[in-house]
């Protein structure tokens, strides 16, 4: 084998060795509709998937709280803000307790948003920028959660291999489908509601295409 060929093989091997996980950091682009995986890949490490899911759920809830504030419901967010402030987000390891709190916040904010949109609450001009930004973050977080939900379901098929992450993964496998389903169902309603109030939803609409909308 020539020196040139040996060098070429080393370059290829090096490139393969540093290939990053598709899910660990880049959560913005989901699989194309119709694609699926029957098992977790080696790169889908339970602690990373749980942490990323916790963070995306936190972003999702924050975006909904931003929408509630934009709709004029800031005074109703005091208790939710206190719960949110007590959560550990970012690079810190995720706990099942924090995930349970976020699921509770998700359900509570769902109910509040539903009641406000049903009442057709008007959005003040001063709050329209916040509404548009929050809706964009809402859709982006939902796209991430849709991707992560598949990984969680895959991991949950082999709980013995999850060690200390088993309680969190199994809880997410049970709760996350409801979060993504209700979020996706509400997306069109929210986009229509915000547009009727003169809110710029162009960025949110663009992001929603990744949800098949």
N, C-alpha and C positions, 0 to 999 in steps of 0.2 A: 504493500500500500504506500502510495507516495506521501510525502510530507504535506502537500496541499490537501489531499483527501482527509488525512488525519486531522488537520486543522479545521477543516469544514465540519467534521463530525463533532468536534469539541464545541464549536459555536452553536450547532443545533442542540446539543445536549444542554448547554448552558441556557438557551432560550426556553427550553421545556421546563427546566428546573425552577425558573422564576415566574412561571405563568401564574397569575393571581387568581384567587377564588372569584367566581362570577357573582357570588352572593355577599361576600364579606364586606365589600365597600361600595360597589356600584349597584345601587338598588333602584335606579331610575328607569331601567329598561326591562320590562317583563318578557317572558317567553312569548313568542307569537301565538295567537289564538290557534288552538288545536294541538299544540305541542304539550307533551306531558312526560313525566318521569315516574317509573315504578319504584324506584328506590333512591335513597339519599346517596349522593356522590361522596367520595372521600373528602372533598373540600368542604362539605357541609358539616362543620364541627358544631356540636350541640350548643356549646357556650356562646359561640359567635352568632349562631342563628337566633338564640333566645335573646341575646343582647340587642341585636339589630331589630328584632321584632318589637321588643320593649321600647326602643327608641322611636321606631316608626309609629307605634301606637301612641306614644307621648306626643309626637308631632301632630298626629291626626286629631287628638283631643284638644291640643292647643289651637289648632286651626278652627275647630268648632266653637271654642270659646271666643275666638276673635270674631266669628260670624255673629255669635250671640251679642257680643258687645256692640258690633256695628248695627244690629237690629234694635238697639236701645235697651238691651237687657243687662247692662254692666252691673247694676245693683244686685242682680240675682247670681252673680258669679263669685261672691265673696267666699262662700264655703268651698266651691270648686277650686278656687285659686289656692286656698289653704291646703287642700289635698294634693294639688299639683306641686306646690312648693316643697312638700315633704318627700317627693319621689327622687330616686337616684337615677339620673339619665346620663348619657354620654358614654365614656369608655369604661365606667365602673360596671362590675358584674351585675347581672340582673337577678332579682329575687322574685320568687313566686308571689310574695306579698305585694310588691310594687305592681306586678302585672295584674293582680286581682283589683288593686285600686284603680288602675287605668281602665279596666273593663267596666268597673262601676261608673267611672266618669263618662265613659263612652255611652253607656245606656242612659244616664241622667241627662247628658247634653243632647242626645237624640230626642228625648221626650220634649225638652225645652225648645229645641229648634223646630220640631214638628208643630208644637202649639203656636209658635210665633209665625211660622209660614202659613199655617191654616188661618190664623187671624189676619193675614196679609199686612203685617206690620210694615209701615213705610220706613224707608231708610233715609236718614237726613243726609244732605249733600256732604256735610263734613265727615261722615262715616263711610262714604262710598269707596274711598281708596282702601280703607281697612277691610271692607267687605270683599273687594276684588282680590286683594293680596291673600286674605284668609282662604278664599275659595280656591285659589291656585294651589296653596299649600295643602289644602284638604285633598284635592285630587292627586297631587304628587305623593302624599303619604299613603293614600289608598292604593295607588299603583304599586308602591313598595310592599304594602301589606299583602296584596294579591300574589306577588311573587313569593314572599316569605311564607305565606300560608301553605304553598305547595311543599316547601322544604320542611316545614313543621309536620305536615301530614306524613311525609316520607320518613322523618326521624321517629315519629311515634309508632311506626310499625315494628320497631325493634327496641322496646324500652329497656331491656337488659343491658344494652350497649351504651345507654345514656348516663349511667352512674348517677351522680348528684344532680344532673339536669333533668332527670326523669319527671319529677313533679311539675316543673315549669313547662316542659314540652307537652306532657299529656294534658295539662290544663289549657294550654294554647291550642292544642289540637281540637279540644272540645269547644272553646269559645271563639277562636279567630274566624271560623267560617261565618258566624253570625255577624261579627263586626264588619267583614268585607261585604257580605250580602246586603246588610242594611245600608252601609255606606254607598254602595253602588246604586241601590234602588233610590236613595235620596239625592244622588248627584244631579240627575236630570231635573228633579223638582226644584232643587236649589238654584241651578243655572237659570231656569225659567223665571223663578221668583226674583233673582238678583237682576237679570236683564230687564224685567218689567219695572224695576226701580231705578233704571238708568245706570247700573253698575257695569263697569267694563269687565267682561268675563272672557275676553279673547284668549288670554293666557291659560285660563282654566279650561276653556273649550279645547285648546290645542293639546293640553296634557290629557284630557279625557279621551282623546283618540286612542290612547294606549290601553284604555279599558274597553275598547270596541264601540265607543259612542261617536 
